[in-house]
Amino acid sequence: MPDPVPSPATTADVLANPAWASLAGAHAHLAQERGRARRYPADVSPFAAVADVRDPAAWADLAALAGPGADVRVPGAEEVPAGWELVQRLPGVQMVATAALAAAPDPGAVELGEDDVDDALDLVARTRPGPFGRRTRLLGRYLGVRDASGRLVAMAGERMAPPGWTEVSAVCTDPSVRGRGYASRLVRAVAAGILERGDRPLLHASADNTGALRLYAALGFERSRAMPFHLLRAPS
């Protein structure tokens, strides 16, 4: 299994603007683009990106792509560009896997597909792990755990995919079964699939979610950088 310790050069090059790197690479087939701006379809992800957050022309491209008054999340954009409105401030933390991550498949997990979308959306509504739409599963592989009655009670999967990396995302557990280790098991299982492909796992969490940050650190992830996920509104 490949060593999950990140290369500093790779981290600096692509993880500072992960949505752009994903939409220009592994997720190019999903990208809507205009000039130096790209975005995911709204039912896949609310994320959008510009090639360079310092470039006003790129932000003008994104405004035209998103449409007047449209809301988008631009991972990594710390400053609100001229003419745009800050709708929600969401400071985040980016973490990358280290050699301490004990990735392993989970025989109790099931792979989720099209037939599981309604159950996944129901779980997301109960747990609020972050953006998840009807076609989010197109971003990568999703695993879940069902209880004895067949109800989906835990889930984790893949989201952004900068070159050489894949993000672990949508980690959520129903409140009725928390404390049983499902989140840890699923993160390790998703990470195992990422490593098997030759990529390295990363993830993002809200800077205020101290419980999640502690869990990810205990699993073998370390902080890479601050990563804001502010919700921005395009000029009207």
VOBA-1610 file (N, C-alpha, C; in pm, whole numbers, padded with zeros to 5 digits, always signed):
BEGIN
Met+00085-00120+00000Met+00000+00000+00000Met+00089+00125+00000Pro+00057+00228-00084Pro+00142+00347-00091Pro+00150+00420+00042Asp+00263+00481+00065Asp+00284+00561+00185Asp+00195+00684+00180Pro+00105+00706+00280Pro+00015+00820+00274Pro+00076+00952+00317Val+00203+00957+00352Val+00264+01084+00392Val+00270+01177+00272Pro+00213+01297+00281Pro+00203+01384+00164Pro+00336+01444+00122Ser+00351+01465-00007Ser+00465+01538-00060Ser+00441+01687-00042Pro+00530+01761+00024Pro+00507+01905+00044Pro+00484+01980-00086Ala+00557+01944-00190Ala+00541+02015-00318Ala+00401+01994-00373Thr+00353+01867-00369Thr+00221+01838-00421Thr+00114+01908-00339Thr+00131+01906-00207Thr+00034+01971-00120Thr+00025+02120-00153Ala+00139+02185-00166Ala+00141+02329-00193Ala+00080+02360-00329Asp+00100+02274-00426Asp+00058+02303-00562Asp-00092+02288-00582Val-00153+02181-00531Val-00293+02154-00567Val-00392+02165-00452Leu-00349+02152-00328Leu-00445+02150-00219Leu-00487+02289-00173Ala-00414+02393-00215Ala-00454+02528-00179Ala-00581+02571-00253Asn-00608+02508-00368Asn-00726+02539-00448Asn-00788+02407-00494Pro-00840+02327-00398Pro-00877+02190-00431Pro-00994+02177-00527Ala-01090+02269-00521Ala-01205+02258-00611Ala-01161+02283-00755Trp-01076+02383-00776Trp-01026+02409-00912Trp-00947+02290-00964Ala-00858+02235-00880Ala-00777+02122-00922Ala-00864+02001-00955Ser-00972+01982-00881Ser-01063+01871-00908Ser-01140+01893-01038Leu-01194+02013-01054Leu-01276+02042-01172Leu-01193+02051-01300Ala-01064+02075-01284Ala-00975+02077-01401Ala-00917+01939-01428Gly-00939+01845-01336Gly-00877+01713-01348Gly-00979+01601-01344Ala-00985+01530-01231Ala-01068+01410-01221Ala-01217+01437-01243His-01263+01557-01211His-01405+01590-01224His-01432+01684-01341Ala-01341+01687-01437Ala-01362+01776-01552Ala-01489+01740-01629His-01527+01612-01626His-01648+01569-01698His-01775+01623-01634Leu-01765+01669-01509Leu-01880+01727-01440Leu-01880+01880-01445Ala-01769+01938-01486Ala-01750+02082-01471Ala-01835+02164-01567Gln-01894+02270-01512Gln-01950+02377-01593Gln-01844+02488-01591Glu-01807+02541-01706Glu-01697+02636-01704Glu-01721+02756-01795Arg-01654+02863-01757Arg-01652+02985-01837Arg-01520+03054-01808Gly-01436+03067-01910Gly-01308+03133-01891Gly-01225+03068-01782Arg-01193+03145-01680Arg-01109+03097-01570Arg-01191+03064-01445Ala-01317+03021-01468Ala-01405+02982-01358Ala-01470+02848-01391Arg-01491+02769-01287Arg-01558+02640-01302Arg-01646+02616-01181Arg-01748+02533-01200Arg-01835+02496-01090Arg-01893+02358-01115Tyr-01938+02295-01007Tyr-02012+02170-01018Tyr-02159+02200-01045Pro-02231+02108-01111Pro-02376+02123-01117Pro-02434+02131-00976Ala-02537+02211-00958Ala-02588+02239-00824Ala-02634+02115-00750Asp-02686+02013-00822Asp-02733+01893-00753Asp-02619+01794-00725Val-02497+01830-00767Val-02379+01751-00734Val-02306+01813-00615Ser-02281+01943-00624Ser-02208+02013-00519Ser-02226+02163-00535Pro-02228+02239-00424Pro-02237+02385-00435Pro-02101+02450-00460Phe-01996+02371-00476Phe-01862+02426-00487Phe-01835+02483-00626Ala-01765+02594-00624Ala-01718+02659-00747Ala-01574+02700-00723Ala-01506+02739-00831Ala-01364+02773-00817Ala-01322+02868-00928Val-01219+02944-00897Val-01152+03028-00997Val-01006+02986-01002Ala-00944+03004-01117Ala-00805+02961-01133Ala-00712+03034-01037Asp-00743+03160-01009Asp-00660+03242-00920Asp-00751+03336-00844Val-00759+03320-00713Val-00850+03403-00633Val-00810+03549-00632Arg-00689+03581-00679Arg-00643+03721-00683Arg-00679+03789-00814Asp-00741+03715-00907Asp-00766+03765-01042Asp-00910+03814-01056Pro-00933+03945-01064Pro-01070+03996-01078Pro-01140+03944-01202Ala-01065+03920-01310Ala-01127+03869-01432Ala-01183+03728-01411Ala-01114+03648-01330Ala-01164+03514-01301Ala-01294+03521-01221Trp-01301+03614-01126Trp-01425+03631-01050Trp-01538+03682-01139Ala-01506+03764-01237Ala-01608+03808-01333Ala-01659+03689-01413Asp-01568+03599-01449Asp-01609+03476-01519Asp-01703+03393-01432Leu-01670+03382-01302Leu-01754+03302-01213Leu-01891+03367-01194Ala-01894+03500-01186Ala-02022+03570-01172Ala-02111+03542-01293Ala-02052+03544-01411Ala-02128+03515-01533Ala-02172+03369-01537Leu-02086+03279-01490Leu-02119+03137-01490Leu-02229+03105-01390Ala-02219+03161-01271Ala-02316+03131-01165Ala-02450+03197-01192Gly-02445+03319-01247Gly-02568+03394-01272Gly-02590+03500-01166Pro-02663+03606-01199Pro-02684+03717-01106Pro-02748+03672-00975Gly-02684+03711-00864Gly-02740+03681-00733Gly-02730+03537-00689Ala-02658+03453-00764Ala-02647+03311-00728Ala-02548+03292-00613Asp-02574+03191-00531Asp-02488+03159-00417Asp-02397+03040-00452Val-02269+03054-00420Val-02173+02946-00441Val-02075+02942-00324Arg-02017+02826-00303Arg-01908+02813-00206Arg-01778+02797-00285Val-01677+02875-00249Val-01549+02874-00320Val-01442+02835-00220Pro-01409+02705-00209Pro-01308+02662-00111Pro-01175+02733-00132Gly-01122+02787-00024Gly-00992+02852-00030Gly-00997+03002-00050Ala-01113+03056-00081Ala-01124+03201-00102Ala-01141+03271+00032Glu-01037+03338+00078Glu-01042+03403+00210Glu-01104+03542+00205Glu-01084+03613+00096Glu-01135+03749+00084Glu-01260+03750-00004Val-01351+03840+00026Val-01471+03857-00055Val-01436+03948-00172Pro-01448+03901-00296Pro-01410+03985-00410Pro-01506+04103-00427Ala-01459+04205-00492Ala-01538+04326-00515Ala-01668+04291-00586Gly-01778+04345-00534Gly-01908+04323-00594Gly-01982+04201-00542Trp-01910+04110-00476Trp-01971+03990-00422Trp-02015+04015-00278Glu-02110+03934-00229Glu-02159+03947-00092Glu-02124+03821-00014Leu-02078+03841+00109Leu-02054+03728+00199Leu-02186+03691+00265Val-02236+03571+00233Val-02364+03525+00288Val-02342+03448+00418Gln-02239+03365+00419Gln-02208+03286+00539Gln-02058+03266+00548Arg-02003+03297+00664Arg-01861+03273+00687Arg-01845+03134+00747Leu-01762+03051+00685Leu-01741+02914+00735Leu-01592+02882+00732Pro-01519+02916+00840Pro-01377+02880+00846Pro-01362+02729+00857Gly-01269+02675+00782Gly-01247+02531+00783Gly-01101+02496+00802Val-01076+02368+00819Val-00943+02314+00835Val-00924+02201+00735Gln-00812+02204+00666Gln-00776+02094+00576Gln-00677+02002+00649Met-00702+01872+00640Met-00616+01774+00704Met-00575+01669+00601Val-00452+01619+00614Val-00401+01519+00521Val-00357+01395+00600Ala-00365+01280+00535Ala-00330+01155+00600Ala-00180+01146+00625Thr-00145+01084+00736Thr-00005+01055+00768Thr+00013+00904+00768Ala+00136+00862+00792Ala+00165+00719+00797Ala+00095+00650+00914Ala+00043+00728+01008Ala-00027+00670+01124Ala-00168+00624+01090Leu-00220+00663+00974Leu-00356+00624+00937Leu-00363+00474+00911Ala-00444+00404+00989Ala-00460+00259+00974Ala-00580+00232+00884Ala-00563+00257+00754Ala-00671+00236+00658Ala-00697+00086+00642Ala-00826+00049+00633Ala-00860-00092+00620Ala-01003-00104+00569Pro-01029-00200+00480Pro-01167-00224+00436Pro-01254-00264+00555Asp-01384-00240+00544Asp-01477-00275+00650Asp-01580-00374+00595Pro-01576-00499+00640Pro-01669-00599+00587Pro-01815-00568+00622Gly-01838-00482+00721Gly-01974-00448+00758Gly-02032-00333+00678Ala-01952-00271+00595Ala-01998-00157+00515Ala-02048-00204+00379Val-02146-00133+00326Val-02200-00164+00194Val-02174-00046+00102Glu-02151-00073-00025Glu-02131+00035-00121Glu-02266+00091-00161Leu-02277+00223-00160Leu-02403+00290-00187Leu-02411+00332-00334Gly-02527+00313-00394Gly-02547+00348-00534Gly-02674+00428-00554Glu-02723+00428-00677Glu-02840+00506-00713Glu-02961+00470-00628Asp-02979+00342-00599Asp-03095+00299-00521Asp-03090+00345-00375Asp-02973+00393-00332Asp-02956+00434-00192Asp-02963+00585-00172Val-02987+00660-00280Val-02980+00805-00271Val-03081+00862-00173Asp-03205+00814-00177Asp-03307+00868-00085Asp-03269+00841+00060Asp-03217+00721+00087Asp-03175+00689+00224Asp-03059+00778+00266Ala-02964+00804+00174Ala-02850+00890+00206Ala-02897+01033+00234Leu-02991+01083+00154Leu-03042+01218+00175Leu-03117+01228+00309Asp-03186+01121+00345Asp-03256+01119+00473Asp-03156+01123+00589Leu-03048+01046+00578Leu-02944+01046+00681Leu-02878+01183+00691Val-02850+01244+00577Val-02790+01378+00574Val-02882+01480+00641Ala-03012+01468+00617Ala-03106+01561+00680Ala-03106+01546+00831Arg-03080+01426+00881Arg-03079+01403+01025Arg-02948+01444+01091Thr-02839+01446+01014Thr-02707+01463+01074Thr-02633+01588+01028Arg-02667+01642+00912Arg-02608+01766+00859Arg-02454+01762+00853Pro-02399+01669+00775Pro-02252+01663+00765Pro-02193+01766+00670Gly-02278+01836+00595Gly-02229+01929+00494Gly-02306+01908+00365Pro-02272+01981+00260Pro-02349+01974+00136Pro-02354+01832+00079Phe-02474+01787+00046Phe-02493+01657-00016Phe-02623+01663-00095Gly-02612+01644-00228Gly-02729+01653-00315Gly-02763+01520-00378Arg-02863+01522-00462Arg-02912+01398-00524Arg-02807+01331-00611Arg-02715+01408-00669Arg-02612+01347-00755Arg-02471+01357-00697Thr-02460+01388-00568Thr-02328+01397-00506Thr-02252+01266-00518Arg-02322+01155-00521Arg-02254+01024-00528Arg-02168+01011-00654Leu-02191+01096-00756Leu-02110+01090-00878Leu-01967+01134-00854Leu-01940+01197-00740Leu-01805+01245-00711Leu-01709+01132-00677Gly-01761+01018-00632Gly-01673+00908-00594Gly-01749+00795-00528Arg-01677+00715-00455Arg-01733+00596-00391Arg-01788+00630-00253Tyr-01908+00580-00223Tyr-01970+00602-00093Tyr-02000+00469-00026Leu-01971+00463+00104Leu-01996+00344+00184Leu-02093+00378+00296Gly-02171+00278+00337Gly-02266+00300+00445Gly-02279+00179+00534Val-02342+00201+00648Val-02376+00094+00742Val-02526+00100+00765Arg-02592-00017+00756Arg-02735-00027+00783Arg-02757-00106+00911Asp-02861-00068+00984Asp-02891-00141+01107Asp-02971-00267+01074Ala-03014-00338+01177Ala-03083-00466+01157Ala-03213-00450+01079Ser-03273-00331+01088Ser-03398-00308+01015Ser-03375-00265+00872Gly-03249-00241+00835Gly-03217-00197+00700Gly-03202-00047+00686Arg-03221+00028+00795Arg-03210+00173+00787Arg-03064+00214+00779Leu-03032+00308+00690Leu-02897+00361+00677Leu-02867+00448+00797Val-02763+00412+00875Val-02733+00484+00999Val-02595+00550+01000Ala-02513+00522+00900Ala-02381+00586+00894Ala-02333+00584+00749Met-02249+00682+00717Met-02205+00695+00578Met-02075+00774+00572Ala-01996+00749+00471Ala-01880+00831+00437Ala-01848+00804+00291Gly-01784+00900+00226Gly-01752+00881+00085Gly-01643+00975+00038Glu-01640+00996-00093Glu-01535+01074-00158Glu-01596+01199-00221Arg-01519+01308-00218Arg-01570+01433-00275Arg-01465+01490-00371Met-01397+01598-00336Met-01301+01658-00429Met-01183+01565-00454Ala-01125+01579-00573Ala-01016+01488-00611Ala-00906+01563-00684Pro-00829+01647-00613Pro-00712+01710-00676Pro-00614+01602-00720Pro-00531+01628-00820Pro-00437+01526-00868Pro-00354+01466-00755Gly-00360+01333-00743Gly-00283+01262-00643Gly-00352+01250-00508Trp-00471+01308-00495Trp-00542+01311-00368Trp-00689+01280-00388Thr-00756+01232-00284Thr-00902+01221-00284Thr-00952+01258-00145Glu-01056+01339-00142Glu-01110+01386-00015Glu-01210+01288+00043Val-01197+01257+00171Val-01297+01182+00246Val-01401+01282+00295Ser-01528+01252+00271Ser-01631+01350+00300Ser-01762+01282+00339Ala-01862+01364+00373Ala-01996+01317+00409Ala-01991+01214+00522Val-01901+01235+00617Val-01890+01144+00732Val-02002+01176+00829Cys-02095+01084+00848Cys-02209+01112+00934Cys-02261+00984+00998Thr-02314+00999+01119Thr-02369+00888+01196Thr-02499+00932+01261Asp-02601+00852+01249Asp-02728+00882+01312Asp-02710+00893+01463Pro-02772+00993+01527Pro-02755+01011+01672Pro-02787+00886+01754Ser-02876+00800+01704Ser-02917+00682+01780Ser-02808+00577+01791Val-02704+00585+01706Val-02600+00482+01709Val-02461+00543+01727Arg-02452+00666+01770Arg-02321+00727+01792Arg-02250+00660+01908Gly-02118+00660+01902Gly-02040+00595+02005Gly-02004+00451+01974Arg-02045+00401+01859Arg-02017+00262+01822Arg-01899+00249+01725Gly-01837+00363+01691Gly-01718+00359+01606Gly-01745+00355+01457Tyr-01870+00379+01416Tyr-01900+00372+01273Tyr-01822+00475+01192Ala-01812+00597+01243Ala-01741+00701+01168Ala-01595+00663+01147Ser-01529+00615+01251Ser-01388+00574+01238Ser-01373+00462+01138Arg-01460+00362+01147Arg-01453+00248+01056Arg-01471+00291+00911Leu-01569+00378+00886Leu-01596+00418+00749Leu-01487+00508+00693Val-01432+00598+00775Val-01321+00680+00727Val-01204+00591+00688Arg-01172+00493+00770Arg-01062+00401+00738Arg-01092+00322+00611Ala-01218+00281+00595Ala-01254+00202+00477Ala-01249+00285+00349Val-01301+00407+00354Val-01292+00495+00237Val-01146+00525+00205Ala-01066+00551+00308Ala-00924+00579+00288Ala-00853+00459+00226Ala-00893+00339+00264Ala-00830+00219+00208Ala-00851+00213+00056Gly-00972+00245+00012Gly-00999+00246-00132Gly-00920+00353-00204Ile-00903+00469-00140Ile-00825+00578-00199Ile-00680+00536-00216Leu-00623+00478-00112Leu-00483+00435-00116Leu-00463+00323-00218Glu-00561+00237-00230Glu-00549+00126-00326Glu-00540+00178-00469Arg-00603+00292-00496Arg-00594+00353-00629Arg-00464+00428-00650Gly-00386+00447-00544Gly-00261+00521-00555Gly-00273+00667-00518Asp-00391+00710-00471Asp-00408+00848-00424Asp-00385+00853-00273Arg-00384+00975-00220Arg-00367+00996-00078Arg-00490+01065-00022Pro-00534+01024+00097Pro-00656+01082+00154Pro-00632+01220+00215Leu-00730+01305+00201Leu-00736+01431+00274Leu-00879+01450+00318Leu-00905+01546+00402Leu-01041+01578+00440Leu-01047+01721+00489His-01169+01770+00501His-01193+01905+00552His-01297+01899+00662Ala-01286+01988+00758Ala-01382+01998+00867Ala-01396+02143+00906Ser-01510+02175+00962Ser-01530+02309+01016Ser-01430+02335+01127Ala-01374+02453+01129Ala-01277+02488+01232Ala-01340+02485+01371Asp-01473+02496+01379Asp-01543+02495+01507Asp-01583+02355+01552Asn-01568+02256+01465Asn-01610+02120+01497Asn-01497+02046+01568Thr-01477+02079+01694Thr-01363+02025+01767Thr-01370+01874+01781Gly-01492+01819+01792Gly-01505+01674+01805Gly-01455+01602+01681Ala-01494+01652+01563Ala-01449+01591+01439Ala-01298+01605+01422Leu-01245+01722+01457Leu-01102+01743+01443Leu-01023+01649+01533Arg-01073+01626+01654Arg-01007+01531+01743Arg-01012+01389+01687Leu-01128+01351+01633Leu-01142+01217+01575Leu-01045+01197+01460Tyr-01038+01294+01369Tyr-00952+01279+01252Tyr-00805+01276+01292Ala-00768+01356+01391Ala-00629+01353+01439Ala-00598+01216+01500Ala-00693+01160+01576Ala-00671+01030+01637Ala-00659+00920+01531Leu-00727+00938+01418Leu-00722+00838+01312Leu-00591+00844+01232Gly-00520+00958+01240Gly-00394+00968+01168Gly-00389+01077+01063Phe-00477+01177+01076Phe-00472+01293+00987Phe-00406+01409+01063Glu-00334+01492+00989Glu-00274+01610+01050Glu-00315+01735+00971Arg-00319+01846+01043Arg-00360+01973+00982Arg-00262+02014+00872Ser-00317+02053+00758Ser-00236+02101+00646Ser-00242+02254+00636Arg-00362+02309+00645Arg-00381+02454+00633Arg-00523+02491+00671Ala-00545+02620+00691Ala-00682+02671+00703Ala-00745+02665+00564Met-00874+02631+00560Met-00943+02621+00432Met-01085+02676+00449Pro-01107+02803+00419Pro-01241+02860+00431Pro-01336+02804+00326Phe-01463+02791+00364Phe-01569+02745+00274Phe-01683+02847+00276His-01647+02973+00264His-01749+03079+00274His-01851+03068+00161Leu-01975+03102+00195Leu-02082+03109+00096Leu-02087+03252+00042Leu-02071+03265-00089Leu-02064+03396-00153Leu-02180+03413-00251Arg-02228+03535-00262Arg-02338+03566-00356Arg-02283+03652-00468Ala-02311+03608-00589Ala-02262+03680-00707Ala-02329+03816-00721Pro-02264+03910-00786Pro-02326+04041-00807Pro-02459+04026-00881Ser-02556+04110-00843Ser-02687+04103-00907Ser-02703+04208-01016
//
